[in-house]
Amino acid sequence: MPPRATGPTRRWPAMPGASSGSSCAMVAAAPTVKPRKRIIRKRPPKAHPFLPRRLQTPIFLVWLRRSHGWLGIWGAVAGILFGLTTIAMVHAEIFRTGEDVRTVVQLPLDGAFIGNVDDLGAFVKAELGLRTEWRQPRNSPRPVAAPGNPPIFITQFTSPQTTLDLRHVAGNEYIEITRTERGFFETMNRLHRGNGAQLGWTLLGDAFSGALIVLALSGVLLWSRMDGSRLLAIGLGSAGLLATIYFYMAGA
């Protein structure tokens, strides 16, 4: 029978007080057991750092990209319009095609009684077939008649292209109407500022402003999916904000 293979042996030193013959005992070395490493499972990073994890579904992300794209299409058209009108307002000396054309006419009352501003506006609207409503002119204080003088009624019909300024002195048999006609660029500038704009244009401007906010937020979410330094983006945004504040304060 062949001898059994044994593992490596180690000679231990003799114990104190033991004989020299007993110090040569051979002891088998025990196998070394390595400690197990604890496995820590990390959650995968979010695809969109600024979006809650429960919203990071394929359907939501597809609709996010579609909404961003469609808002960007018509928002770009409105952005071009507002950008051109902004350039025209800043460089008004270059783009001005002519002065406003003003004409003054007198509209007879034909026996109608004007007792206040509402009577004045309703009479002119009916006589001229206007569709807009009258209102108090901007930056124009109400006229105050001197003691003993008849009251003066003033109101206005306005649109981006045409303005009718009405003035009536109580007791007169006519209404003085000043008609102002504006050119193309001035009309576009008034549309930009919303001067004389009706309800439809006001709602369109509000819709564009809301879409611009949604476009900015969805753009940030889509940008967070791309590679890039977050610190660099924060720095660029902060620099733009500081530049805006500086130019605002410098022009104040």
ZADO-1210 file (C-alpha; in nm, 4 decimals, padded with zeros to 6 digits):
<atoms>
<atom x="00.0000" y="00.0000" z="00.0000" code="MET" pos="1"/>
<atom x="00.1596" y="00.3311" z="-00.1048" code="PRO" pos="2"/>
<atom x="00.2175" y="00.5905" z="00.1635" code="PRO" pos="3"/>
<atom x="-00.0558" y="00.8582" z="00.1993" code="ARG" pos="4"/>
<atom x="00.0360" y="01.2004" z="00.0730" code="ALA" pos="5"/>
<atom x="00.0528" y="01.4583" z="00.3454" code="THR" pos="6"/>
<atom x="00.0449" y="01.8358" z="00.3353" code="GLY" pos="7"/>
<atom x="00.3288" y="02.0683" z="00.4219" code="PRO" pos="8"/>
<atom x="00.4743" y="02.0249" z="00.7676" code="THR" pos="9"/>
<atom x="00.6088" y="02.2786" z="01.0111" code="ARG" pos="10"/>
<atom x="00.8572" y="02.2273" z="01.2961" code="ARG" pos="11"/>
<atom x="00.7495" y="02.3933" z="01.6165" code="TRP" pos="12"/>
<atom x="01.0063" y="02.5064" z="01.8710" code="PRO" pos="13"/>
<atom x="01.0589" y="02.2938" z="02.1797" code="ALA" pos="14"/>
<atom x="00.8608" y="02.3840" z="02.4865" code="MET" pos="15"/>
<atom x="01.0600" y="02.4960" z="02.7890" code="PRO" pos="16"/>
<atom x="01.1532" y="02.2027" z="03.0106" code="GLY" pos="17"/>
<atom x="01.0891" y="01.9403" z="02.7399" code="ALA" pos="18"/>
<atom x="01.3541" y="01.6984" z="02.6238" code="SER" pos="19"/>
<atom x="01.5350" y="01.7447" z="02.2981" code="SER" pos="20"/>
<atom x="01.3816" y="01.4295" z="02.1556" code="GLY" pos="21"/>
<atom x="01.0271" y="01.5564" z="02.1927" code="SER" pos="22"/>
<atom x="01.0935" y="01.8902" z="02.0137" code="SER" pos="23"/>
<atom x="01.1009" y="01.7387" z="01.6674" code="CYS" pos="24"/>
<atom x="00.7307" y="01.6572" z="01.6452" code="ALA" pos="25"/>
<atom x="00.5779" y="01.7328" z="01.3062" code="MET" pos="26"/>
<atom x="00.2404" y="01.9165" z="01.2974" code="VAL" pos="27"/>
<atom x="00.0293" y="01.9639" z="00.9830" code="ALA" pos="28"/>
<atom x="-00.0470" y="02.3334" z="00.8970" code="ALA" pos="29"/>
<atom x="-00.4181" y="02.4352" z="00.8941" code="ALA" pos="30"/>
<atom x="-00.5538" y="02.5822" z="00.5653" code="PRO" pos="31"/>
<atom x="-00.5972" y="02.9633" z="00.5634" code="THR" pos="32"/>
<atom x="-00.9627" y="03.0855" z="00.5365" code="VAL" pos="33"/>
<atom x="-01.0055" y="03.4334" z="00.3786" code="LYS" pos="34"/>
<atom x="-01.2935" y="03.6502" z="00.5100" code="PRO" pos="35"/>
<atom x="-01.5798" y="03.7104" z="00.2717" code="ARG" pos="36"/>
<atom x="-01.6173" y="04.0573" z="00.1288" code="LYS" pos="37"/>
<atom x="-01.9569" y="04.2199" z="00.1776" code="ARG" pos="38"/>
<atom x="-02.1175" y="04.2961" z="-00.1585" code="ILE" pos="39"/>
<atom x="-02.2947" y="04.6355" z="-00.1618" code="ILE" pos="40"/>
<atom x="-02.5327" y="04.6738" z="-00.4498" code="ARG" pos="41"/>
<atom x="-02.5584" y="05.0334" z="-00.5658" code="LYS" pos="42"/>
<atom x="-02.8686" y="05.1692" z="-00.7323" code="ARG" pos="43"/>
<atom x="-02.8099" y="05.2586" z="-01.0957" code="PRO" pos="44"/>
<atom x="-02.7777" y="05.6334" z="-01.1573" code="PRO" pos="45"/>
<atom x="-03.0865" y="05.8149" z="-01.2814" code="LYS" pos="46"/>
<atom x="-03.0990" y="05.8902" z="-01.6507" code="ALA" pos="47"/>
<atom x="-03.2321" y="06.2388" z="-01.5743" code="HIS" pos="48"/>
<atom x="-03.0818" y="06.3819" z="-01.2553" code="PRO" pos="49"/>
<atom x="-03.3544" y="06.6482" z="-01.2311" code="PHE" pos="50"/>
<atom x="-03.6475" y="06.4102" z="-01.2881" code="LEU" pos="51"/>
<atom x="-03.8051" y="06.1840" z="-01.0217" code="PRO" pos="52"/>
<atom x="-03.7283" y="05.8169" z="-01.0761" code="ARG" pos="53"/>
<atom x="-04.0946" y="05.7174" z="-01.0983" code="ARG" pos="54"/>
<atom x="-04.1378" y="05.9450" z="-01.4012" code="LEU" pos="55"/>
<atom x="-03.8425" y="05.7990" z="-01.5900" code="GLN" pos="56"/>
<atom x="-04.0515" y="05.5660" z="-01.8009" code="THR" pos="57"/>
<atom x="-04.0089" y="05.5227" z="-02.1769" code="PRO" pos="58"/>
<atom x="-04.3554" y="05.6644" z="-02.2492" code="ILE" pos="59"/>
<atom x="-04.2971" y="05.9773" z="-02.0411" code="PHE" pos="60"/>
<atom x="-03.9556" y="06.0411" z="-02.1972" code="LEU" pos="61"/>
<atom x="-04.0951" y="05.9990" z="-02.5494" code="VAL" pos="62"/>
<atom x="-04.3704" y="06.2528" z="-02.4800" code="TRP" pos="63"/>
<atom x="-04.1149" y="06.4848" z="-02.3216" code="LEU" pos="64"/>
<atom x="-03.9091" y="06.4886" z="-02.6409" code="ARG" pos="65"/>
<atom x="-04.2167" y="06.5287" z="-02.8606" code="ARG" pos="66"/>
<atom x="-04.3530" y="06.8171" z="-02.6547" code="SER" pos="67"/>
<atom x="-04.0155" y="06.9893" z="-02.6592" code="HIS" pos="68"/>
<atom x="-03.9935" y="06.9514" z="-03.0355" code="GLY" pos="69"/>
<atom x="-04.3448" y="07.0754" z="-03.1192" code="TRP" pos="70"/>
<atom x="-04.3227" y="07.3684" z="-02.8811" code="LEU" pos="71"/>
<atom x="-03.9855" y="07.4542" z="-03.0325" code="GLY" pos="72"/>
<atom x="-04.1295" y="07.4653" z="-03.3877" code="ILE" pos="73"/>
<atom x="-04.4006" y="07.7265" z="-03.3366" code="TRP" pos="74"/>
<atom x="-04.2064" y="07.8936" z="-03.0578" code="GLY" pos="75"/>
<atom x="-03.9264" y="07.9540" z="-03.3058" code="ALA" pos="76"/>
<atom x="-04.1687" y="08.1314" z="-03.5420" code="VAL" pos="77"/>
<atom x="-04.2952" y="08.3546" z="-03.2624" code="ALA" pos="78"/>
<atom x="-03.9367" y="08.4065" z="-03.1464" code="GLY" pos="79"/>
<atom x="-03.8372" y="08.5328" z="-03.4907" code="ILE" pos="80"/>
<atom x="-04.1299" y="08.7790" z="-03.4896" code="LEU" pos="81"/>
<atom x="-04.0516" y="08.9105" z="-03.1422" code="PHE" pos="82"/>
<atom x="-03.6800" y="08.9197" z="-03.2197" code="GLY" pos="83"/>
<atom x="-03.7309" y="09.1322" z="-03.5312" code="LEU" pos="84"/>
<atom x="-03.9622" y="09.3716" z="-03.3494" code="THR" pos="85"/>
<atom x="-03.7101" y="09.4006" z="-03.0659" code="THR" pos="86"/>
<atom x="-03.4379" y="09.4978" z="-03.3142" code="ILE" pos="87"/>
<atom x="-03.6775" y="09.7474" z="-03.4724" code="ALA" pos="88"/>
<atom x="-03.7506" y="09.9046" z="-03.1328" code="MET" pos="89"/>
<atom x="-03.3852" y="09.9251" z="-03.0297" code="VAL" pos="90"/>
<atom x="-03.2817" y="10.0754" z="-03.3650" code="HIS" pos="91"/>
<atom x="-03.5929" y="10.2847" z="-03.4256" code="ALA" pos="92"/>
<atom x="-03.3944" y="10.5556" z="-03.6060" code="GLU" pos="93"/>
<atom x="-03.2902" y="10.3106" z="-03.8768" code="ILE" pos="94"/>
<atom x="-03.6192" y="10.1253" z="-03.9270" code="PHE" pos="95"/>
<atom x="-03.8532" y="10.4234" z="-03.9045" code="ARG" pos="96"/>
<atom x="-04.0184" y="10.4591" z="-04.2447" code="THR" pos="97"/>
<atom x="-04.2049" y="10.7801" z="-04.1708" code="GLY" pos="98"/>
<atom x="-04.3819" y="10.9840" z="-03.9109" code="GLU" pos="99"/>
<atom x="-04.7277" y="10.8975" z="-03.7881" code="ASP" pos="100"/>
<atom x="-05.0057" y="11.0540" z="-03.9946" code="VAL" pos="101"/>
<atom x="-05.2548" y="11.2535" z="-03.7866" code="ARG" pos="102"/>
<atom x="-05.5822" y="11.4006" z="-03.9038" code="THR" pos="103"/>
<atom x="-05.8400" y="11.5941" z="-03.7018" code="VAL" pos="104"/>
<atom x="-06.2126" y="11.5798" z="-03.7838" code="VAL" pos="105"/>
<atom x="-06.5288" y="11.6942" z="-03.6116" code="GLN" pos="106"/>
<atom x="-06.8215" y="11.4579" z="-03.5663" code="LEU" pos="107"/>
<atom x="-07.1574" y="11.6382" z="-03.5192" code="PRO" pos="108"/>
<atom x="-07.3792" y="11.5239" z="-03.2343" code="LEU" pos="109"/>
<atom x="-07.7111" y="11.5743" z="-03.4187" code="ASP" pos="110"/>
<atom x="-07.8932" y="11.6481" z="-03.0959" code="GLY" pos="111"/>
<atom x="-07.7395" y="11.3607" z="-02.8922" code="ALA" pos="112"/>
<atom x="-07.6620" y="11.4316" z="-02.5283" code="PHE" pos="113"/>
<atom x="-07.3143" y="11.3509" z="-02.3903" code="ILE" pos="114"/>
<atom x="-07.3131" y="11.3467" z="-02.0117" code="GLY" pos="115"/>
<atom x="-07.0062" y="11.1344" z="-01.9378" code="ASN" pos="116"/>
<atom x="-06.7224" y="10.9394" z="-02.0987" code="VAL" pos="117"/>
<atom x="-06.9344" y="10.6279" z="-02.1509" code="ASP" pos="118"/>
<atom x="-07.1909" y="10.8267" z="-02.3463" code="ASP" pos="119"/>
<atom x="-06.9108" y="10.9686" z="-02.5596" code="LEU" pos="120"/>
<atom x="-06.7608" y="10.6265" z="-02.6363" code="GLY" pos="121"/>
<atom x="-07.0961" y="10.4614" z="-02.7071" code="ALA" pos="122"/>
<atom x="-07.2040" y="10.7405" z="-02.9446" code="PHE" pos="123"/>
<atom x="-06.8806" y="10.7348" z="-03.1491" code="VAL" pos="124"/>
<atom x="-06.8767" y="10.3554" z="-03.1611" code="LYS" pos="125"/>
<atom x="-07.2285" y="10.3454" z="-03.2986" code="ALA" pos="126"/>
<atom x="-07.1732" y="10.6288" z="-03.5474" code="GLU" pos="127"/>
<atom x="-06.8438" y="10.4950" z="-03.6913" code="LEU" pos="128"/>
<atom x="-06.9243" y="10.1240" z="-03.6623" code="GLY" pos="129"/>
<atom x="-06.6197" y="10.0431" z="-03.4477" code="LEU" pos="130"/>
<atom x="-06.5672" y="09.6958" z="-03.3024" code="ARG" pos="131"/>
<atom x="-06.3269" y="09.7788" z="-03.0236" code="THR" pos="132"/>
<atom x="-06.4154" y="09.9272" z="-02.6861" code="GLU" pos="133"/>
<atom x="-06.3206" y="10.2728" z="-02.5650" code="TRP" pos="134"/>
<atom x="-06.0791" y="10.3229" z="-02.2798" code="ARG" pos="135"/>
<atom x="-05.8903" y="10.5919" z="-02.0927" code="GLN" pos="136"/>
<atom x="-05.5701" y="10.6934" z="-02.2779" code="PRO" pos="137"/>
<atom x="-05.2491" y="10.5688" z="-02.1190" code="ARG" pos="138"/>
<atom x="-05.0328" y="10.8170" z="-01.9324" code="ASN" pos="139"/>
<atom x="-05.2996" y="11.0792" z="-01.9778" code="SER" pos="140"/>
<atom x="-05.4582" y="11.2279" z="-01.6645" code="PRO" pos="141"/>
<atom x="-05.8254" y="11.3057" z="-01.6694" code="ARG" pos="142"/>
<atom x="-05.8854" y="11.6706" z="-01.7605" code="PRO" pos="143"/>
<atom x="-06.0168" y="11.8863" z="-01.4812" code="VAL" pos="144"/>
<atom x="-06.2252" y="12.1846" z="-01.5873" code="ALA" pos="145"/>
<atom x="-06.1671" y="12.5142" z="-01.4146" code="ALA" pos="146"/>
<atom x="-06.4434" y="12.6380" z="-01.1853" code="PRO" pos="147"/>
<atom x="-06.7217" y="12.7829" z="-01.3921" code="GLY" pos="148"/>
<atom x="-06.6115" y="12.6096" z="-01.7137" code="ASN" pos="149"/>
<atom x="-06.7995" y="12.3174" z="-01.8743" code="PRO" pos="150"/>
<atom x="-06.6571" y="11.9643" z="-01.8147" code="PRO" pos="151"/>
<atom x="-06.4344" y="11.7995" z="-02.0739" code="ILE" pos="152"/>
<atom x="-06.4742" y="11.4319" z="-02.1680" code="PHE" pos="153"/>
<atom x="-06.1805" y="11.2415" z="-02.3215" code="ILE" pos="154"/>
<atom x="-06.1583" y="10.8771" z="-02.4273" code="THR" pos="155"/>
<atom x="-05.9825" y="10.6672" z="-02.6909" code="GLN" pos="156"/>
<atom x="-06.0286" y="10.3821" z="-02.9387" code="PHE" pos="157"/>
<atom x="-05.6989" y="10.2137" z="-03.0144" code="THR" pos="158"/>
<atom x="-05.5554" y="09.9304" z="-03.2216" code="SER" pos="159"/>
<atom x="-05.1968" y="09.8452" z="-03.3173" code="PRO" pos="160"/>
<atom x="-05.2269" y="10.0431" z="-03.6413" code="GLN" pos="161"/>
<atom x="-05.4877" y="10.3144" z="-03.5735" code="THR" pos="162"/>
<atom x="-05.5812" y="10.5300" z="-03.2737" code="THR" pos="163"/>
<atom x="-05.8834" y="10.7562" z="-03.2360" code="LEU" pos="164"/>
<atom x="-05.8586" y="11.0180" z="-02.9609" code="ASP" pos="165"/>
<atom x="-06.1969" y="11.1667" z="-02.8699" code="LEU" pos="166"/>
<atom x="-06.2475" y="11.5010" z="-02.6986" code="ARG" pos="167"/>
<atom x="-06.5774" y="11.6672" z="-02.6216" code="HIS" pos="168"/>
<atom x="-06.6510" y="11.9823" z="-02.4261" code="VAL" pos="169"/>
<atom x="-06.9931" y="11.9773" z="-02.2677" code="ALA" pos="170"/>
<atom x="-07.2258" y="12.2140" z="-02.4520" code="GLY" pos="171"/>
<atom x="-07.0538" y="12.1843" z="-02.7909" code="ASN" pos="172"/>
<atom x="-07.2448" y="12.0396" z="-03.0852" code="GLU" pos="173"/>
<atom x="-06.9551" y="11.8276" z="-03.2091" code="TYR" pos="174"/>
<atom x="-06.6872" y="11.5776" z="-03.0996" code="ILE" pos="175"/>
<atom x="-06.3250" y="11.6374" z="-03.1919" code="GLU" pos="176"/>
<atom x="-06.1604" y="11.3197" z="-03.3202" code="ILE" pos="177"/>
<atom x="-05.7849" y="11.2914" z="-03.3798" code="THR" pos="178"/>
<atom x="-05.6997" y="10.9935" z="-03.6010" code="ARG" pos="179"/>
<atom x="-05.3430" y="10.8567" z="-03.5929" code="THR" pos="180"/>
<atom x="-05.2211" y="10.6129" z="-03.8613" code="GLU" pos="181"/>
<atom x="-04.8951" y="10.4242" z="-03.8043" code="ARG" pos="182"/>
<atom x="-04.6500" y="10.2524" z="-04.0389" code="GLY" pos="183"/>
<atom x="-04.5613" y="09.8842" z="-04.0609" code="PHE" pos="184"/>
<atom x="-04.2690" y="09.8795" z="-03.8172" code="PHE" pos="185"/>
<atom x="-04.4501" y="10.0917" z="-03.5604" code="GLU" pos="186"/>
<atom x="-04.7500" y="09.8577" z="-03.5880" code="THR" pos="187"/>
<atom x="-04.5241" y="09.5574" z="-03.5273" code="MET" pos="188"/>
<atom x="-04.3674" y="09.7316" z="-03.2282" code="ASN" pos="189"/>
<atom x="-04.7098" y="09.8009" z="-03.0794" code="ARG" pos="190"/>
<atom x="-04.8031" y="09.4365" z="-03.1282" code="LEU" pos="191"/>
<atom x="-04.4823" y="09.3413" z="-02.9495" code="HIS" pos="192"/>
<atom x="-04.5729" y="09.5628" z="-02.6528" code="ARG" pos="193"/>
<atom x="-04.9404" y="09.4693" z="-02.6659" code="GLY" pos="194"/>
<atom x="-05.0562" y="09.8285" z="-02.7181" code="ASN" pos="195"/>
<atom x="-05.4064" y="09.8292" z="-02.8577" code="GLY" pos="196"/>
<atom x="-05.4089" y="09.4511" z="-02.8900" code="ALA" pos="197"/>
<atom x="-05.7395" y="09.2724" z="-02.8492" code="GLN" pos="198"/>
<atom x="-05.8216" y="08.9634" z="-02.6446" code="LEU" pos="199"/>
<atom x="-05.7086" y="08.7129" z="-02.9092" code="GLY" pos="200"/>
<atom x="-05.3597" y="08.8601" z="-02.9376" code="TRP" pos="201"/>
<atom x="-05.3306" y="08.8861" z="-02.5590" code="THR" pos="202"/>
<atom x="-05.4195" y="08.5179" z="-02.5174" code="LEU" pos="203"/>
<atom x="-05.1719" y="08.4255" z="-02.7915" code="LEU" pos="204"/>
<atom x="-04.8972" y="08.6196" z="-02.6138" code="GLY" pos="205"/>
<atom x="-04.9816" y="08.4508" z="-02.2829" code="ASP" pos="206"/>
<atom x="-04.9757" y="08.1095" z="-02.4518" code="ALA" pos="207"/>
<atom x="-04.6358" y="08.1842" z="-02.6040" code="PHE" pos="208"/>
<atom x="-04.4990" y="08.2939" z="-02.2661" code="SER" pos="209"/>
<atom x="-04.6236" y="07.9752" z="-02.1005" code="GLY" pos="210"/>
<atom x="-04.4858" y="07.7616" z="-02.3837" code="ALA" pos="211"/>
<atom x="-04.1491" y="07.9334" z="-02.3476" code="LEU" pos="212"/>
<atom x="-04.1379" y="07.8349" z="-01.9796" code="ILE" pos="213"/>
<atom x="-04.2291" y="07.4726" z="-02.0613" code="VAL" pos="214"/>
<atom x="-03.9720" y="07.4723" z="-02.3431" code="LEU" pos="215"/>
<atom x="-03.6998" y="07.5892" z="-02.1043" code="ALA" pos="216"/>
<atom x="-03.7864" y="07.3255" z="-01.8409" code="LEU" pos="217"/>
<atom x="-03.8075" y="07.0409" z="-02.0918" code="SER" pos="218"/>
<atom x="-03.4788" y="07.1586" z="-02.2449" code="GLY" pos="219"/>
<atom x="-03.3100" y="07.1340" z="-01.9045" code="VAL" pos="220"/>
<atom x="-03.4451" y="06.7796" z="-01.8588" code="LEU" pos="221"/>
<atom x="-03.3246" y="06.6746" z="-02.2040" code="LEU" pos="222"/>
<atom x="-02.9876" y="06.8390" z="-02.1450" code="TRP" pos="223"/>
<atom x="-02.9440" y="06.6401" z="-01.8213" code="SER" pos="224"/>
<atom x="-02.9467" y="06.3199" z="-02.0327" code="ARG" pos="225"/>
<atom x="-02.6479" y="06.4424" z="-02.2323" code="MET" pos="226"/>
<atom x="-02.2852" y="06.4311" z="-02.1334" code="ASP" pos="227"/>
<atom x="-02.1431" y="06.7460" z="-01.9860" code="GLY" pos="228"/>
<atom x="-02.0215" y="06.9143" z="-01.6752" code="SER" pos="229"/>
<atom x="-02.3003" y="07.0176" z="-01.4391" code="ARG" pos="230"/>
<atom x="-02.0676" y="07.2701" z="-01.2794" code="LEU" pos="231"/>
<atom x="-01.9978" y="07.4292" z="-01.6184" code="LEU" pos="232"/>
<atom x="-02.3689" y="07.4574" z="-01.6932" code="ALA" pos="233"/>
<atom x="-02.4391" y="07.6189" z="-01.3573" code="ILE" pos="234"/>
<atom x="-02.1517" y="07.8606" z="-01.4171" code="GLY" pos="235"/>
<atom x="-02.2815" y="07.9611" z="-01.7612" code="LEU" pos="236"/>
<atom x="-02.6346" y="08.0118" z="-01.6302" code="GLY" pos="237"/>
<atom x="-02.5114" y="08.2182" z="-01.3363" code="SER" pos="238"/>
<atom x="-02.2933" y="08.4310" z="-01.5649" code="ALA" pos="239"/>
<atom x="-02.5925" y="08.5071" z="-01.7902" code="GLY" pos="240"/>
<atom x="-02.8079" y="08.5981" z="-01.4916" code="LEU" pos="241"/>
<atom x="-02.5399" y="08.8270" z="-01.3481" code="LEU" pos="242"/>
<atom x="-02.4918" y="08.9947" z="-01.6876" code="ALA" pos="243"/>
<atom x="-02.8673" y="09.0584" z="-01.7113" code="THR" pos="244"/>
<atom x="-02.8767" y="09.2107" z="-01.3630" code="ILE" pos="245"/>
<atom x="-02.5710" y="09.4259" z="-01.4418" code="TYR" pos="246"/>
<atom x="-02.7160" y="09.5711" z="-01.7618" code="PHE" pos="247"/>
<atom x="-03.0488" y="09.6287" z="-01.5899" code="TYR" pos="248"/>
<atom x="-02.8860" y="09.8161" z="-01.3046" code="MET" pos="249"/>
<atom x="-02.6606" y="10.0096" z="-01.5417" code="ALA" pos="250"/>
<atom x="-02.9584" y="10.1284" z="-01.7442" code="GLY" pos="251"/>
<atom x="-03.1671" y="10.2145" z="-01.4387" code="ALA" pos="252"/>
</atoms>
